[in-house]
Every structure is written in structure tokens, then in C-alpha cells.
Amino acid sequence: MFYPIAIPRNRDEHVERKDLLSQKVNLSAFLDKVDREYLAKLGFSDRQIKNNYDLILSAKKELDLVYELSLLIGKVRGKKNPQGYVISTLKGKLKDKKIK
């Protein structure tokens, strides 16, 4: 009979961190009301915000998150996956900012 054993050194730290954040992070701890409202207008649920915690937090630090989200509200209306479009756009803008 096979019994799975958790070996801590074989765990991926990034996956472990993401799992912990998705369970225990309070959104109001790192996002203010305006940021959460903009994300809600773009169709993000609390779970989706928690899953993209690192990206949203770095976008908030390095970019003007409210301004970037306000620009994206009009562009996502015709998209099939508006949340994916927002995530990929924020990733691209962060990448462009790091290159400069």
C-alpha cells in the first residue's frame, strides 16, 4: 500500500506561498477601497485578486494602479476574457518599466 509523505525540501516555495496567500490574505490589508472597486468593475472576484496578489501589489508599487485600471475599463468590454487581458496588460507594463 502506498502512503504519500510530505517532504518539505521538495515543496515549491512559490506554490506554497501562493496557497497560503489565497487562503489567509485580507484584501483590505493591501488594497484600498478604490482599487478593489476598479478591479470589481473589471470583473475580478476576491479569489482572482488573491490569486494575482503578487502582480497587483507590484503594479500598485511601481505603477499608478488606479490610472492603469481606469484606462483598461473601456478596452475590456469587447474581450472574451477581460480578467486575463487586464493581467497580461499589467504584466507587460511592469516588464516595460523594468526594462527602462
Secondary structure, DSSP 8 states (H G I E B T S, - for coil): -------GGGS-HHHHHHHHHHHH--HHHHS-HHHHHHHHHTT--HHHHHHTHHHHHHHHHHS-HHHHHHHHHHHTTT-SSHHHHHHHHHHHHHHHHHH-
